[in-house]
Amino acid sequence: MGARFAFTGGREGWGRVLLTAVGVGLGVALLLLTTAIPNALAARGERESARTNIMYVDKQMPKADNTLLVASVATTFRTDDIRGRELDPEGARAPLPPGIDEFPAVGEMIVSPALERLLKSGDGKLLRERLPDRIVGTIGESGLVGPAELSFYRGADDLAEHLDNGAVTRINRFGDLQRTSEGMDPVLLLLTLVVFVVLLMPVGVFIATAVRFGGERRDRRLAALRLVGADGMMTRRIAAGEAFAGAAVGLVFGAAFFLIGRQAAGYVDLLDVSVFPSDLNPAPALAVLVGVAVPVAAVLVTLFALRGVVIEPLGVVRTARPPRRRLWWRLLLPLGGIAALAPMIGQGNNAGQFNDVLVIAGVTLLLVGVTALLPWVVEAVVARLGSGALSWQLAVRRLQLSSGTAARMVNGIAVAVAGAIALQMFFSGVAGGYTTPSDKDISRAQMEVTPPDSVSLAAAGRQLAETEGVRKVTVLAVGSVGEKARNPDTYIELTIGNCAALRAMGRLPSCRDGDSFTVRGAEYDTGTPQVVKPGRTVYLSPSYTQAKKAPVAWTVPTGIKQADAREDPSGVVRGGVLATPGALPEEVVAQAAGRILIGLDPKVADARDLVRNTAARIDRLTEPATWTSSDRSERFDSIRTGLFVGATCVLLLIGVSLLVSQLEQLRERRKLLSSLVAFGTRRRTLSLSVLWQTAIPIVLGLVLSAAVGLTLGAVLLTMTNTSVGVDWAAVLTMTGIGAGIVLLVTVLSLPPLLRLMRPEGLRTE
């Protein structure tokens, strides 16, 4: 009978079912998306593994009919990473990488669809200079981790010449043959669990709120049923049937929303993460669980909501002043959460894994505690609010009569903000353990190029110095000095460069071409005084058993000078010998490995890409390194990225669901608003009263969520044995985002509010 009432109640009934279905459907869609994420990540990982060509071996396999030479030519364009490989098949049975049907020839390139679009666009003009090859095909889905990935394969025929320098690998099949599953450390696992709980809790709260849409009108209808003979239990079963029907329609809506979002996912690149629609397949067991849990939860929430409502044949007792809410049992939820997490306080990262069940239970209880405490807080505060403007009085009186409805509306945003504050504290606290400060001095240089031995170091330096956006170039050649020609017992560093370059390596007394220096004060250099003695014959670039180059003898000049050690731009205090090119034999300078440090002009926006283009012209296998002030763990970054992606989806759900909730509240009050307007109340006054009715609960909810979020964050930090610190800027940011969402929803609800404030709203069927 309740299900029939949901669908046969005329326009009123259908409107109620539609609002419930949209609210439930949004939550169901996000739940289905969440259950599909593990499959999507697994599919991305499998495709990444299937195309891997890295082989960590001491000795390359021999050339054969089924071998392929592969060189990594990955690059970066602005902030986007581009995966690139050069392919040189050595036989008819050479393995093809996943996603392509034939090898590109020299001068040809097979690219991902996203890279093809970029290269053909106006923004890709600078990148096209670096990748001038003719595009002859596109990489298929099996060869890409996501639709937005930038990737290419290009042909080559000379990779065998580079086989010894580590830039080229010979393989006979693709696939990460030596991949091992690296365990996640306890803190990162804890972080992952907390992220999932925090992101899913607001979804559950919104679903519970959505099934209670239209509750007041439903109770008045049930009173009419009591008048014709229904008893109390029967009315509750009828109410449960209505809620079940709305939730069932919500499941259909949710499946439709999910399918729409699944197709749209192929066009979205969020924080460098993209997925193919075919990857977003919810696990069948989890999808069935969602399909069963949502209607069951709808029935349970409805029965729970009716526990304090007395539905009599002549009306609903709730229209009188409700009894005061009790506080004691509401405090048990957050206290129980703290009690669940307490046994793991101080465990840190070295005492084994955290207990997953206790972590999930503790975080869930703390966040559910927000939804339990908020109605009591709103009731206690609004009961003490008094006189003010007419709009204020209207809002306060409405809140005093139905504070529970107002609290339900902001429960989801309060839970989301509490979880966000806790996670922000947690991330900020543990980030130091996964972030390594770089030794590099990025104020002196921002990029480094290491050209191969086959390239003239001086010529490369000149080309880079002439590149637009380059402010300073420091060209260095690096070798070693030993007391014997072969297998020396002691060897020291040799750094070759002009006087300006050497001054970046040490503190020189004076310098001109032909000078050489021994460095004193280097931390790890103890052999310089013994090896480099004036008049002694030493050997430059001494050879070992596997070395092919013959060492060159050098007599240490009697006028060799001394220089004090200095930290170079890469953060290393170099010792040994500093020498200008004129002080050494020409063949030594030619054989030494090169390093070119580059200082950029901050006024040139694309300076880094201009340097990369020049480096590609110098040697296509050389990719400049970009210096940063710190390095961060990839796993930590991936979890952080997952949080941002999930939080974005939850914020969208929060905004849309709040708008639906607000519209439902206005629909419930349509007759009241029309009556007030008919009696002469100004629309401006009513609009302000609606704003106050939203603002008061949200302010109280944000204060409560900040308190719970800070508590949860502090507990999580003490669990990981990390000092507790509060990033107040982040707390205010999260709180401001929550308040901004509510303000935006209120503004969007003003047009329908103005339409409802008409005398026509007094009409009834």
C-alpha positions, 0 to 999 in steps of 0.5 A: 500500500505504501508503494502504491501511495508513492506512485498513485498520489498524483503530482504531489506523490510523484514530486516527492518520489522524484526528489527522493530518487534524485537524492538517492540516485546521486549517492548510489552513483557515487557508491557505484563509482567508488566500487569501480575504482579498484577495478579501474586502477587494477586495469591501469596497472595491468596495461602499464605492466604489459607494456613495460620494457625495463629489464634490470640485468647485468648483461644484455641478451644477444641479438636474435631474430626475435629481439627489439632495441628500445630506448626511453625518450620520455619528455615533459611539456610544460607540466605534462609528462609524455611517455616516449619510446624509440623502437629498432626491431632486429628481426622479423619476429621482434615483439610489438608493444601493446596498442600498435600493429606495426613498427614505425619507420625512421621519421615516423611516429605512432601517438596516443589520441590525446598527444595527436590532438595536442600536437595539432593544436596551437598549444602544441607548436613548441612541442612539435619542434621536439617531435617533428616525426610524421604521425602514421597511426594512433596507439590503441587502448591496450597500450595506454593507461588512460585516454588522456595519456600523452604517449608515442612510439617512433622508429629508429635504426641506430640504437645498437650504437648506444647499447653500452651507455645504458640508454637502450635495452634489448628485449624479446617481449614486453611485460614487467617480468621482474615486477614484485609487489612492494608492500605499503607501509603501515602509515600509508595503509592507514591513510588509504583507509581513512581516505575511503571512510572520509569520502564515503561517509558524506555519501551515506549521510546524503542517502539517509537524508534523501529518503526522508524528503517529504516527511512532514506531509507523509505524516499528515497523510498517515494521520488520515489513514489512522482516521479510517482504521489503520493502527500505528504499526500499519502506518509505519509499514506504509511509510516504510513502503513509500521509502522503499519505493523511492529508494528503488527508483533511486537505484534506477536513477543511480544506475543511469547517473553512473552510466552517464558518468562512466561515459563522461569519465573518458573525457575527464583528466582530473589531476593527471588521472584518466580512465577508460569507460570500460575500466569502470566496472563495479565489482559484482559483489559490491554492486549487489551489496549497494543494491540491497543496502540502499533500500534496506537503509531507506526502510530502517531510516524511516522507521528510526525517524518515526520513533518519536512521532505520534501519528493520531487520527486527528493529526501529528503530535510533532506540530507541538513543541518537541521534547528536548533531545538527550545528549548522553547517547550522542556523546557515546558515538565520538567517545566510542570512536576515540576508544576504538583508536586509542589502543593504536596511539603511539604505534608509529610506522615500526610496530606492524600494521594498524588494525583495519577494523578498529581504524574503520570503526573509530573513524566512522563513529567519530564522523557519525558523531557529527550527525548525532551531535548536530541536531542537539547543538542546533536545538540548544542554540536556537532555543536561546535566540531571541529578538531581531529583525522580522526575517530573523524572527521568522527564521529562528521560530522555524528552526525552533519548531523543526531544528531536526530538519535544518540539521539534516540538511547540513549533516552531509557538509558537516561530515565532509568538512570534519573529514577534510580537516582531519585528513588535511592535518594527517597529510600535513603531519606525515608529509615530512616522512615522505618528502626528502628535501633536495640538496640542489640549490635552485637559485643557482641552476634550475636544469641540468643536461648530460650530453653523451660522449659522442657530442662535443661538450663545448658545442652543446654548451654554446647551443644551450647558451644561445637558447631563449630563456637561458640566463647562464650556462655552466659547462663542466667535464668530470673525470678522475685522477689515479696514482696508477694507470690501471686499477689504482688503489686511490683515485680522486675527482677531476673537474674541468671547466673555464674559470667561471665554471670552476668558481661554482665548484670551489673558492679560487684565489685567482684563475686564468686558462692553464691554471689547475687547483687542488681542493682542500676542505672537502668532506670525503676527499682524503686522498688528494694530498697523497695523489696530487703532488707537484712534479708527480706523474699521475693518470687521468681517467685511470682504467679498470678491467672492463674499461676500453679507454687508455688512461693519459699520463699527466705530470702535476705542475709545480705551480698548482694552486690550492682552492677552498671547497665550496658546495656546488649548485647540485649540493655536493662539496667536490674535492680533488682537482679543478682544472681549466682546459688549458692545463690538461692534454686535449684528449683528456678534455675530450674523453671526460663526461660532461655536465651542463648546469643551466640557469633560466630567466624566470620572465620566459614562461616556456624556458624549460621547454625551449631548453628541452627542444635544444637538447633534443636537437643536440642528441635525441636520447638526452632529456634535461633534468629539472631540479626541484627543491624537494622529492616526494614518495610516489605512493604518497602522491598517488594517495593524495591524488586519489583523495583530491579526485574523490573529494572533487566528486564528493563536493559535487555530490554535496552541492547537488544534494544540498540544492535538492534538499533546499528545493524539497524544503521550499516545496514543503513550505509552499503553502506557508510562504504563499500565505505569508505573501498573501497577508502582505509579507515582503518577498525580501523579508521571506528571502532573508528568512530562508537565508538565515534558516540555512546560515544558522545551522551551517555555522553551527555545523561548521564549528562542530565539524572543525572541533571533531575534525581537529580531534580526529586529526590529532588522534591519527597523528598520535597513532603514527607517532607524529607531533600534533600541529594544526595548519589553521590556514587549511582549517579555515580553507576547508571551512570556507569551502563548505560555507561557500557551497552552502552560499552558492546553493542558497543563491541558486534556490532563490529563483524557485523561492520567488516562484513559490511566493505567489498567491497561486500556491494556496490552491489545493486539490 
